[in-house]
Amino acid sequence: MAILTGDIKLLAAERLLDTPDGGGRMTGHVVVDGQSNNLFPDISELDRTYGRVSLRKSFVGVLTDSTDSYYGAHAILAEAPTDPRVSVTLFTTKSWTDRRDAAKDRVERYLARGVKWPGQLLERQLTGQRAITLLLKPSDSLPRVGQALVLVQDEAKPTETEQYVRVTRITTTEREFTVSEGGGTVKFSAIVATCEISDPLRYDFEGPAPSNRDDVSAKAVVRDTIVANAAVYYGIAPTVAEARVGDLRVQVPGLFGQLVPSAQSETPLVDLNAAGQAVPLLESGSGVLTYTANGQVASGRNLYLGNPLVPGSLRIAGGGYTFTDAAGQLKSGTSTIGTVDYARGLVAFKDGTPGYGGDFQVSFRPAGAPSRVADTAAIGIAQENRGYAYTLTLSPPPKPGALIVSYMAQGKWYDLRDQGDGAIRGSDSSFGAGTLDYVTGSVILTTGVLPDANTAILFSWGTAASYFNRVAAPVEPPTVRHTVAHPGIAPGTLRITWTDGARQRVATDDGHGVITGDGSGTVRYARGELVFRPAVLPAGGAELTLDYEWGPPQEVNFAHPLRNADGTVTVRLPQTDFRPNTVELEFNLLIENYQSISGTPAEMQVVQRVDPIKIARDTGGGAFDAAVVGRIDYTTGTITFRPDTTVNIPFARYSVQQLGWTVEGNERRPIYRNTFTHWEYKPAGAAMPIDESGYVKVRYRAADTANAATETVTLAQLEVDLTDHYAEAIVPGSVRFGLGGKVYVDRLGTLVTDINANTGAGTQAGTIDYASGRALLTVWRPGAGNVVSMQSLLTELGGQPVDEVVFRVPAAPVRPGSLQIRAVPLTGGQITATANADGTIAAAGMLGTVDYQTGVVRVRFGRFVPAAGREGEIWYSADAVRDGQIFQPLPVLADTLRFNAVAFTYLPLSADVLGLDPVRLPLDGRVPIFRTGDVAVVHHTATTPFPDNARSGFRLDVGRVRLAALRVLDAEGKPLAADAYASDLDAGTVTLRASPSGMALPLVAEHRIEDMGLISDTQINGVLTLTRPLTHDYPARDSRVSSALIIGDLQARAHTLFAQQTWTGEWKDVRIGANTIAQYNETVYPVEVTNRGAIEERWALIFTNTNEFRVVGESVGQIAVGNTATDLAPVNPETHAPYFTLRAGGWGAGWAAGNVLRLSTAAANFPIWIARTTLQGPATQANDAFQIQIRGDIDR
């Protein structure tokens, strides 16, 4: 018997309720087409106010008394609800027996556990808390507002519990911790991040105590989440653009359907850093540093190196072993035995590492790891360049470990990072991969999935442009600085004495400001300032005795003195006959024009805002030091000098390069950028101002009677100026030097020595001022030499110029018109711009765009100027000229870039009221309903009315041919019986077979045209590419695209029949244990089933004696008893047809009690779950409906 249209039914499940036991097995109750509330109840006012998700289970069934196959069965949503605040999606769990709780869990598995989040859950988090606290390293990523995390207690243990939480607000503070470790103490700085969450904690989670190790043992951990998308959803969307015959593309509003209601709110984002942060690893030593350490190399142990290190440079060697590093992994040969944190200089050995003790040798190249403002670039993604592989050359080249690449796919951002060896990877291999050449800056990137069109791939990296390796710069020995109580020291009268053990030490001044003897240094007589460096380090607490003669010093100020004809300046002191070696001359300078020196325009230079000051002292012979040309007449009190000198000034250097392409209108244009590459020092002339800002000060001592004085200085600390020759700041963590047999390293502004290799604990030996470069030692080895041996030192110049920045607002979408950007140009002042409602950013000195949906912002600082006459400028490139205009860069200081915005976020809603836990679902409640590889049905439905007097035999032409479906409805929407009319789909006609009676007139013919195709590509803007061209024209807005839930062929059958000696209670599709002597003859007497009666079930016929048995189903339980003498045909009470039939003739002899005959039946039905989502808001109409269509083919 052939399958007829009326044989295909949608059947209800056991319970059409939103209770935990809703759903269940299939019943024989048909969901009547057009009947009100046939699946779902009415929508309550509370549902309209709060929102709700209702789930209903139904079955597609073939109800025939044969086993004819319904080929290629699939289901679609043919019509969506008219109410825009109600949406419907389909999905299947492929379980014929599951209930709502199981389906709910499947839906909520949109998110699954990902990698461990950096850092730790900080100590105990209590049930009921609405915030969790994380402990992070300064370089660790913060969770984003709206991000979902999962807290896991007792992971992989029987007592495991988990809770997914969504972050709604984050506050951070940097704190310093001191912890006990290995018998000593370790001090470290960390970020304490308090994350407010949408739902209170349902369990206690036990995090560890503060630790500077990420791998510390903990009962509870925090993990990121990844999109698992365990349930696949199908839906319907209208077309937004017309599609014609032959087109391969259709466009819908988007790829997503609403599964969970969400209430939108606004979150202000204030004073955020637009440039981001990067942590490059920059070499700070003079090569490979090698030293001998003592400790344990063993399972679970750490090894503290004291400084960051260059990736790939580590070697640890001891008796019988040699370890090296590769991409953050510690290797013994090819085996991974631990990890290397390059930025922290920390080696962590994995569990199971063989144990070694005693001395071992450590070698590595020291590095600094500054946290700096990142350089940024982007590749715009349009339809034309959308693919998997991308290349870009970054200038200046990134340093190891400092590159982050971000791209958006299906509305979600994915991050990939440079691992320090040139390999770019994500936290999951499916996110993509790439390579980076540190020399050329070339990046080759392969994304894991196609990036969304009309987005961008963002690059953020750190470079060495503002940093200097100063390890080779000379460093003076440790210094004692002191200012005597009586300034105006008489030259040649200073004597410094101290006891070094049993030996008396002496140092004196030579009358010319130089200290000699058992130490060296200088003295400024007029000010009474001493700089003294003992040749042998005294003991801590030693007392230095200072004997000297003094007289009151004089100071005279000369405001803007005039120059002589030869350019010199002459000043006359009010007193004559003053002492040689006591004169100190001070005057201010102005540096000549920057642009004329460097060739770089002034607006691209970091201008010095403070005039330098020149100080010179007399040599005792009537001349000055410090390269000041002049003469002093001690008798007359006359000083003449030339107020001109030379200074070394840092200048910014740039390179012009093409960063990529952008699409403007329909034209693809190159993007150029003037990239800051490095600082360069150049000599510049400087002279005293000739206006009223110039001044001269003279300090001196008269030749009067001297007074004797004695002072005692207790030696509590020694000063080492690490950057005496440079006005640069030190990069924290990059300092390492040797003095007197000890090695000192810096940690958070303190100096530490005698470090324990395994614990990192050491002796606090002083402090360091990173800005001035001065280290104050409080611990040293008495009697040792005073030579400072630098092993690592990295310095930096403040002020990184940028003329372009690309970034993304951390929360999106962004409210149109809310983005405001401000920055400080190199020339000073401040520029501010606010984005227009269309995303355009245009202000004096600032141009750019913002994509409000993705939050991607691209801004250039400068202006378009006529290209003619500017060919000689360093920023000029002929390829960058557009319509006679060229972009003139006006760089800003990167660390001054700040932005404000208002982002749309979503209010947390109760899972109990919604019916689903929204935390494990997308933030906006939307799930993909169109995916690459899906089958899409493009269709358009129209109606054509019959005339009121239409009678039997009337033929109606609906006006289009090659229809996919046609049915006749009355005026109330009720369908006529299929035998009441005949349709010719190819011709597009329908003929009434009987006169309408008892039907509401007029009758209408509802007809549909359609095309099916496989989706080969999707874009975030809703463009779907099909594998076959359309064969009909489809108008915009009235046409629909439905994604098809594929069922496959539906046909009842029996299978997997076998016997086994005993029943074990286990349901398996293979025999358990031995076979039986008796068998059932399936070849001659096959198991008989029908589409109407068979269910998806595994059956066991368990013998109770030699010829009687019980009939037990895996899900239905025992349903009957039987014997070998009669046919077995247990009846399905839902369809009143047998589940299956076994003929008595098939039973062989020899059956015994306990024997089992196992068989399985496959049903000609399929389970489908339907989700109805009600969004917040009033109803738009009193009655509404949606339409599910079951489709397939039959053997004609």
QUIWO-V298263 format. One record per helix or strand. SS is the DSSP state (h for helix, s for strand). FROM is the first residue (numbers start at 1). LEN is the number of residues. Records with the same first field share a line. If there is no record, write none. Layout:
SS: FROM-LEN / FROM-LEN
//
This chain:
h: 5-3 / 45-6 / 100-9 / 429-3 / 594-5 / 602-3 / 878-3 / 894-3 / 911-4 / 918-3 / 978-3 / 1144-3
s: 8-8 / 23-8 / 52-11 / 70-10 / 86-6 / 99-1 / 111-6 / 120-3 / 124-2 / 131-6 / 148-6 / 161-21 / 184-14 / 205-2 / 208-1 / 220-8 / 234-1 / 236-4 / 243-1 / 249-4 / 256-3 / 263-11 / 277-3 / 282-13 / 297-1 / 302-3 / 308-2 / 315-4 / 321-6 / 329-4 / 335-7 / 346-4 / 356-1 / 359-10 / 371-3 / 375-7 / 389-5 / 404-6 / 412-7 / 423-4 / 432-5 / 442-6 / 455-7 / 467-3 / 479-5 / 489-1 / 495-6 / 503-7 / 514-4 / 519-6 / 529-6 / 536-1 / 543-8 / 553-7 / 563-1 / 568-5 / 578-1 / 584-5 / 590-2 / 613-6 / 624-1 / 630-4 / 638-5 / 644-21 / 667-21 / 695-8 / 707-8 / 718-4 / 729-2 / 736-4 / 742-6 / 750-4 / 763-7 / 774-4 / 785-1 / 788-5 / 794-3 / 801-2 / 804-5 / 814-1 / 820-4 / 825-1 / 831-4 / 840-4 / 846-6 / 856-11 / 882-1 / 885-5 / 892-2 / 898-10 / 926-3 / 935-11 / 955-3 / 965-5 / 975-1 / 981-4 / 989-4 / 1004-15 / 1023-4 / 1034-1 / 1040-4 / 1045-6 / 1053-8 / 1080-1 / 1088-1 / 1097-7 / 1108-6 / 1117-7 / 1128-1 / 1131-2 / 1137-2 / 1141-2 / 1147-1 / 1156-7 / 1165-10 / 1187-7
//
